Amino acid sequence: MDFSKKGSDNDVAFDTKLAAIKKSSNELRLAYYIYTDDFSSSVFNQALIEAAQKRNVKIKILVDYLKNYRNFDLFAMLVKKGKGRIDVRFYNRPTSLVLKDVYFMTMGCPEHLSKSNTACSDYKWFQIDPLFETAGKAALNLSNFWSTLFISGVYGKFGDMVKSALFYGARIKPENFKGTRQEASPKELQQLRELIKVIWQSQVKGDMDSKVKLAIAMQLYSDKVAPIYQMISTLLPIERDGELKYFEAMFFGYSQFNLDYCRAI
């Protein structure tokens, strides 16, 4: 039975979908970008459960991972009450490259490596690369406590979870960041912003002009630039070409959450 229709009226669309569910007798396939959890959805979900329980209808639901992360409990409930006849799958899950970046950002370094520009970054990749190479296709399922907490914070848009994963997972000492704003002049703060932008454009975006600017700054002002670069390269996977671009698309593209994240940090 084909209930495919195109329309802009939400009420009509909802009634059409509900009618399709109630008339189904064999199989339903549903795909959603946003699967909300509200009153109308509860009516919709109940119809799905009844179709699975009372008429043995097989139901397959495909939803976007990012947009529906907060509704995992809802989907778990549907699967449980469907008694094997409701199957929920997710598309747009974090790739292995995103997971590697997350592992990097939530991993700490031994204290004796903290004074070297690249030693901490090298140490992290030495731990991460073999782990993902050994896992192969199963790398998409790799996780540890801090990486899981971080991913949950990003996808669920919980700034405190992201902050906890970074500070405790990467063993960042908050006291190292205190007092910087009060001690720096407005001009110095602006210069710091410009430097961070150059580092970002150079290492993450691969911009050649920024690479030249960064190289010159490292030569002329190494005593000031090197410690900042070291701190950033310890926290973010900027030492490798291509790294963080994948994570950037997932995380930094969401401006409102990015604002909440910065406030949390």
C-alpha positions as CSV (number, residue, x, y, z in Angstrom):
1,M,0.0,0.0,0.0
2,D,1.5,3.3,-1.1
3,F,0.6,6.4,0.9
4,S,3.3,8.6,-0.7
5,K,2.1,12.2,-0.8
6,K,3.6,15.7,-0.9
7,G,2.0,18.5,1.1
8,S,2.6,21.5,3.3
9,D,-0.3,21.1,5.8
10,N,1.1,19.5,8.9
11,D,-2.3,18.3,10.2
12,V,-3.1,16.7,6.9
13,A,0.3,15.1,6.7
14,F,0.0,13.7,10.3
15,D,-3.5,12.3,9.6
16,T,-2.2,10.7,6.4
17,K,0.7,9.0,8.2
18,L,-1.5,7.9,11.0
19,A,-4.0,6.4,8.6
20,A,-1.1,4.5,6.8
21,I,0.0,3.0,10.1
22,K,-3.5,1.9,11.1
23,K,-4.1,0.3,7.7
24,S,-0.8,-1.4,7.5
25,S,-0.8,-5.2,7.7
26,N,2.7,-6.3,6.6
27,E,5.6,-3.8,6.8
28,L,6.2,-0.1,7.4
29,R,9.3,1.8,6.5
30,L,9.7,5.3,7.9
31,A,12.6,7.8,7.4
32,Y,12.9,11.0,9.4
33,Y,15.4,13.8,9.8
34,I,13.7,15.1,13.0
35,Y,11.7,12.7,15.1
36,T,10.1,14.8,17.8
37,D,9.0,13.7,21.2
38,D,5.7,15.6,21.9
39,F,2.0,15.0,22.2
40,S,1.3,14.3,18.6
41,S,4.3,12.0,18.4
42,S,3.0,10.0,21.4
43,V,-0.2,9.3,19.4
44,F,2.0,8.3,16.4
45,N,4.2,6.1,18.5
46,Q,1.3,4.4,20.1
47,A,-0.1,3.5,16.7
48,L,3.2,2.0,15.7
49,I,3.3,-0.1,18.9
50,E,-0.2,-1.3,18.3
51,A,0.6,-2.2,14.7
52,A,3.6,-4.2,15.9
53,Q,1.9,-5.9,18.8
54,K,-1.6,-6.6,17.5
55,R,-1.1,-7.1,13.8
56,N,2.5,-8.3,13.7
57,V,3.6,-5.5,11.4
58,K,7.3,-5.2,10.8
59,I,8.4,-1.6,11.3
60,K,11.7,-0.1,10.2
61,I,12.5,3.5,11.3
62,L,15.6,5.4,9.9
63,V,16.4,8.7,11.7
64,D,19.3,11.2,11.7
65,Y,21.7,10.5,14.5
66,L,22.6,14.1,15.3
67,K,19.2,15.6,15.3
68,N,17.6,12.8,17.3
69,Y,20.4,12.0,19.8
70,R,18.3,13.3,22.7
71,N,15.5,10.8,21.9
72,F,17.5,7.6,22.4
73,D,15.3,6.6,25.3
74,L,12.2,7.1,23.2
75,F,13.6,4.8,20.4
76,A,14.7,2.2,23.0
77,M,11.1,2.2,24.3
78,L,9.7,1.6,20.8
79,V,12.1,-1.2,20.2
80,K,11.3,-2.8,23.6
81,K,7.5,-2.5,23.2
82,G,7.7,-3.6,19.6
83,K,8.9,-7.1,20.8
84,G,11.3,-7.6,17.9
85,R,9.1,-6.1,15.2
86,I,10.2,-2.5,15.5
87,D,13.8,-1.8,14.3
88,V,15.3,1.7,14.7
89,R,18.5,2.6,12.7
90,F,20.5,5.8,12.6
91,Y,22.3,7.5,9.7
92,N,24.9,10.3,9.9
93,R,26.6,8.7,12.8
94,P,30.1,10.0,13.8
95,T,32.8,8.6,11.5
96,S,35.9,6.9,12.6
97,L,37.8,10.1,11.9
98,V,35.5,12.1,14.1
99,L,35.9,9.4,16.9
100,K,39.7,9.6,16.5
101,D,39.5,13.4,17.0
102,V,37.3,12.9,20.1
103,Y,39.8,10.4,21.5
104,F,42.6,12.9,21.0
105,M,40.7,15.8,22.7
106,T,39.7,13.7,25.7
107,M,43.1,12.0,26.3
108,G,45.7,13.3,28.7
109,C,49.5,13.2,28.4
110,P,52.2,12.3,31.0
111,E,53.4,15.4,32.8
112,H,56.9,15.2,31.5
113,L,55.7,15.6,27.9
114,S,53.8,18.8,28.5
115,K,56.8,21.1,27.8
116,S,57.4,19.8,24.3
117,N,55.7,21.3,21.3
118,T,54.8,18.0,19.6
119,A,55.6,15.3,22.2
120,C,52.1,15.3,23.7
121,S,50.4,15.2,20.3
122,D,52.8,12.4,19.1
123,Y,52.1,10.4,22.3
124,K,48.3,10.6,21.8
125,W,48.5,9.4,18.1
126,F,50.9,6.6,19.2
127,Q,48.0,5.4,21.5
128,I,45.1,6.1,19.1
129,D,46.4,4.9,15.7
130,P,47.0,1.2,16.6
131,L,43.7,1.1,18.4
132,F,41.7,2.1,15.4
133,E,43.8,0.1,12.9
134,T,43.3,-3.0,14.9
135,A,39.5,-2.4,15.2
136,G,39.0,-2.0,11.4
137,K,35.4,-1.7,10.5
138,A,34.5,-2.0,14.2
139,A,36.2,1.3,14.8
140,L,32.8,3.0,14.5
141,N,31.9,1.3,17.8
142,L,35.0,2.2,19.7
143,S,34.5,4.3,22.8
144,N,35.7,4.9,26.3
145,F,34.1,6.8,29.2
146,W,35.5,10.3,28.3
147,S,34.9,10.0,24.6
148,T,31.4,8.8,25.1
149,L,30.7,11.7,27.6
150,F,32.1,14.2,25.1
151,I,30.1,12.8,22.1
152,S,27.0,12.8,24.3
153,G,27.6,16.4,25.3
154,V,28.1,17.5,21.7
155,Y,25.2,15.7,20.2
156,G,22.9,16.3,23.1
157,K,24.1,19.9,23.4
158,F,25.1,19.7,27.0
159,G,28.0,22.1,27.6
160,D,28.8,20.8,31.1
161,M,29.3,17.3,29.8
162,V,31.7,18.6,27.1
163,K,33.6,20.6,29.7
164,S,33.9,17.6,32.1
165,A,35.1,15.3,29.3
166,L,37.8,17.8,28.3
167,F,39.0,18.9,31.7
168,Y,39.0,15.5,33.4
169,G,39.6,13.3,30.4
170,A,42.5,15.3,29.0
171,R,43.6,16.2,32.6
172,I,43.5,19.9,31.9
173,K,44.1,22.0,35.0
174,P,41.5,24.9,35.1
175,E,43.9,27.0,37.3
176,N,46.2,27.3,34.3
177,F,43.5,29.3,32.5
178,K,42.5,31.6,35.3
179,G,43.5,35.3,35.3
180,T,44.5,35.5,31.7
181,R,41.7,38.0,30.8
182,Q,42.4,40.3,33.7
183,E,46.2,40.4,33.0
184,A,46.0,40.9,29.2
185,S,45.3,44.3,27.6
186,P,42.6,44.7,24.9
187,K,45.4,44.9,22.3
188,E,47.0,41.7,23.5
189,L,43.6,39.9,23.6
190,Q,43.0,41.0,20.0
191,Q,46.4,39.8,19.0
192,L,45.7,36.4,20.7
193,R,42.4,36.1,18.8
194,E,44.2,36.8,15.5
195,L,46.9,34.3,16.3
196,I,44.4,31.6,17.1
197,K,42.6,32.4,13.9
198,V,45.8,32.0,11.9
199,I,46.6,28.7,13.6
200,W,43.1,27.5,12.9
201,Q,43.2,28.6,9.2
202,S,46.7,27.2,8.8
203,Q,46.4,23.8,10.4
204,V,42.7,22.9,10.1
205,K,41.7,24.7,6.9
206,G,45.1,24.3,5.2
207,D,45.2,27.9,4.1
208,M,48.6,28.6,2.6
209,D,48.7,32.4,3.5
210,S,48.0,31.4,7.1
211,K,50.7,28.8,7.0
212,V,53.2,31.4,5.9
213,K,52.0,33.9,8.6
214,L,52.3,31.2,11.3
215,A,55.8,30.2,10.2
216,I,56.9,33.9,10.3
217,A,55.3,34.4,13.7
218,M,57.0,31.3,15.1
219,Q,60.4,32.6,13.8
220,L,60.0,36.2,15.0
221,Y,58.0,35.7,18.2
222,S,58.7,32.1,19.2
223,D,58.8,32.9,22.9
224,K,55.2,34.1,22.8
225,V,53.7,32.1,20.0
226,A,55.2,28.7,20.7
227,P,53.5,28.2,24.2
228,I,50.1,29.1,22.7
229,Y,50.6,26.8,19.7
230,Q,51.8,24.1,22.1
231,M,48.7,24.4,24.3
232,I,46.4,24.3,21.2
233,S,48.2,21.3,19.6
234,T,47.9,19.5,23.0
235,L,44.2,19.9,23.1
236,L,43.2,19.7,19.4
237,P,44.5,17.4,16.7
238,I,46.0,20.1,14.5
239,E,49.3,18.4,13.8
240,R,47.9,16.3,11.1
241,D,46.5,17.4,7.7
242,G,42.9,16.8,7.5
243,E,42.3,16.1,11.1
244,L,39.6,18.1,12.9
245,K,37.9,19.0,9.6
246,Y,35.5,16.1,10.0
247,F,34.8,17.0,13.6
248,E,34.5,20.7,12.7
249,A,31.6,19.9,10.3
250,M,29.8,18.1,13.1
251,F,30.5,20.4,16.0
252,F,31.7,23.9,15.2
253,G,29.0,24.4,12.5
254,Y,26.3,24.6,15.2
255,S,26.8,28.2,16.2
256,Q,24.4,28.3,19.1
257,F,25.9,25.2,20.7
258,N,29.3,26.5,20.0
259,L,28.4,29.6,22.0
260,D,27.1,27.5,24.9
261,Y,30.3,25.4,24.7
262,C,32.5,28.4,25.0
263,R,30.6,29.7,28.0
264,A,31.0,26.3,29.6
265,I,34.7,26.3,29.1
